[in-house]
């Protein structure tokens, strides 16, 4: 969160990816950094037990949103 907020403050688009388990923590951290409106890309939780192909499928689902945020 810190890096994403920092770079956004510098005018550099970011796409911070988090899993659903960390939405509340990410919002709290963004608020503490003075960026309550900072948006993240949220993917399904958990990630750790997924196979390589399942992680790729998860990344494929998030790809368009990540690309949109980085090229806005």
Order of alpha helices (4+ residues) and beta strands (2+ residues): alpha-beta-alpha-beta-alpha
